[in-house]
Amino acid sequence: MQRVHVWDLPLRVFHWALAICVIAAYISQNIGGNAMVWHGRFGLAVLGLVSFRLVWGFVGSTNARFINFVRGPGSIKAYLRGQWSGVGHNPLGALSVVAILGVLLALTLTGLFANDDILFEGPLYALVDKSLSDQLTKIHQWFEPFILSLVAIHIVAIGFYVWIKKQPLVRPMLTGWKEVPAASGSVIQEPERSRWGAFLFALAVALAVVFMASGQWVAPNAGY
């Protein structure tokens, strides 16, 4: 077995922070009432994390970049036939990553303009009229079962790999390191280390997105 560095620190922090924020947003939404304030805050956090991940998918380390793990139908077929090998996301896992990021992005963007007709209004609610807000609220609610299904599939897939295929997936996402079979006569290259400049750029974009989404810049009398 050969020990290789698979996941960089920013990606690992993103993964666990996203899991915590999604769970917290779901719980606060189900509590309702004053907890909806926290639902909105966790939603902003999710939007910031997703924004960071999208940027990191272009400027991050090798295994974090979309171009290196989002593959076409040929790779998916090869994986299903047991002919694919790699240390990062497998082709089906890549589809799961893209789907989760896409649904979370749709959820958070629609939530910015949503309302519950009682206490809660999204931070950008003032920029749209009530009828459009109601439509976006329905879309926001429509996406909820999708993210719950994707999270459930994600957990089941992890369990399948851990208990059936005997491939630990949780530990590498905690430590960054993974043990893989050493191919005879070949050397597995570690992904390039994350650069501070790239990290600060991705972080700056995420913070800018959160600021714009928070509505702090919206004048009190803006909108309808």
N, C-alpha and C positions, 0 to 999 in steps of 0.2 A: 504494500500500500504506500501511496505517496501523499504527503500532506501539502495541500495547495491553498493559497489565499483566494477565496471566491467572492466574498461580499465586502465592500469597503464600509468604513464606519458611518459616513453620512447615509448610506442606503439602509444600514441596519437600524440606525436611530429613526429614520423615516418610517420603516416598516412597523416598529413597535409603537411609535407615537401615533401613527395612523390607526392601528388597531384599538388603542386606548380611546382616541377621540371618536371613532365611529361607534364604539360600544357606549360611550358616555352620551353621545348625541341621541342614540336610540333610546337609552334609558330615560333621559330627561324629557324626550318627546312623549314617551308613554306616561310619565308622571303628570305632565301638563301643568297648567296654572303658572305659578311664578317660575317653575323650572324651565319654562320655555325660553327664558332669558339665557339660561345656560345652554339650551339647545342651539340657540343662535350663535353663541360664542364658540361652542365646539364645532359648529358648521363652518365658521370662519377659519378655525384652526385646520379643519380638513381641507378647505379650499387652499390654504397656504401650503399645506403639505403636498397636496396633489400638484400644485404649481411648481413647487420645488422639484418633485419627482419628474415632471415633464421636462424641465430644463436639465436636470441631472441625466436624463435619458439621452442627451446630446453631448454634454460636456463632462460627464462623470467618468469613472473608471471603466475598463473594458466590459466587464459583465453587466454593468448598469446601463450601457448604451443600447437603445432600441435596435439599432442597426445590427447589433451582434447577437440578439436573441429573438427578435420577431422575424419569423421565417414563413416561407410560402407553403402551399399544399404538399409539395414534394417532400419537404423535411418532416411534415406531419405524418405523411404516409410511411416514411422511413422509420420514424419513431414508433408508430403503431406496429410495424413489422419487427421491431427490436433491432433495427440497423442504425440507430442514431446514438452518438456518444458525445458527451460534453460535460462540463462541470457547472455551468450556470443554469438558467431556466431551460427546461426542455420545451419543444415546440408547443405542446398543449398548455404548459405552464405560462408560456408567453402570451397565449390567447387569454388566459385567465387574468394576467396582469393588465393587459390592455382593456379588457372588459370592465374590471373593477375600477380602474382609473377613469374610464369613460362615464360609467354610471355615477360615480362619486362627483365628477365634474358637473354632470347634468343636475344632480341633486342639489349641490351647493349653489350653483348659479341660479336655479329657479327659486331656491329658498331665500335668496337675497331680496326677492320681490313679493314673497308670500305673506299671507296673513291667516289668522284663525278666527276672524270675526269676533274675537272676544278681547284678548289681552296682547297678543303677539303680532308684530309687524316686522317684516324683514328690514334690514338696515337701509336698503335702497327702495323701500316701498313708496316713498314720497316722489320718486321719479316716474311712476306709472299711475294710470287711473285704476279705480277699484275693479272694474271688469277684467282688465288685463291681469291684475294681481290675482284675482280669483282663478283665472285660467292657468296661470303659472303655479298656483297652489295645487290645483288638481294634477298638473304634470309632476310636481314635486312628490305628491302622495303616490302617484302612479309608479314612480321609480323605486319606491321603498321596497316592495316585494322582490324586485330585481336584485338589489344589493344584498338583501337577506339571503336570497338563493345563491348568489355568487359566493358569499362568505361561507355558507353551509357547504357548498361544493369544495371550496378551498380547504376547509377543515377536514372534510372526508378524504380528500386527496392526500393531505399530509398524513392522516392516519393510515391510509393504504400504503404509502411509501415507507412509513416507519415500522408498521407491524407486519405487513405482508411481504414487501420487497426488501425489508431490512436495510433501508437507506435513510439514515438520520437527516432530517431537514431542519429541525428546530435548532440544534446546536450550531450549525454553520451560520444561521441568522443571528445568533448571539455572539459568537466568537469571530466570525468571518472566515474560519478555516474549515476545510473539508478533506477527509481522507478518500482518495480514489485509487483504483487499481493503476499501478505504474505499467504503462505499455512497454513491451519489450523493445529496447533499442530506440526509444523516443523520449523526449523530455517535455513535460507539460509546463507551458509557460504561465507564470503568474500574471494576473491582470495588472496593468500599470497602476501605480499609486495615485490616489486622488491629489489634485493640485489645489493649493489654497485659493488661488485666483479663481478657479472654476467654482469652488465651493462658495466663495463670497459672492460671486456673480449670481449663482442659483439662489442663494439666501436672500440677496437684495431683491431679486425678481419676486420671490415669494412674499417678502415683507411689503413690497409695493402693491402686490395684488390684494393682500389682506387690508392694507390701508384704504385702497380704492373701494373694496367691497364693504368695508365697515361703515361707509356713509359719513365719515367724519367731515368730509369736504362738502357735503350737501348743505346748502343754505336752508334754514328753518322753513322758509316759505317756498321752497322749490316744489315742483311737481303740481299735482292737481288738488 
